[in-house]
């Protein structure tokens, strides 16, 4: 086993992971609720970057319904972004399961 070769491979993988994480921060995942009337965009880094709400779903007498729709869309966006990130990182790590 060549330790120097192993160290170089580890450093290359680390650099590739950093590069992949930077690219993920630029990628976006959009989740929708209420038939597309609510849209939430999350980045591959797990940050919510936008929320869009069609005024047609705003009912001042039923704020709880709107809140539940927004919460569902946010959860879906974050879950989708996380799955996208995991998929991209598996490409870099060869499925070794390193933490992001």
Secondary structure as UniProt FT lines:
FT   HELIX           3..26
FT   STRAND          28..33
FT   HELIX           34..36
FT   STRAND          38..43
FT   TURN            44..45
FT   STRAND          48..53
FT   HELIX           55..57
FT   TURN            60..61
FT   HELIX           63..93
FT   TURN            94..95
//
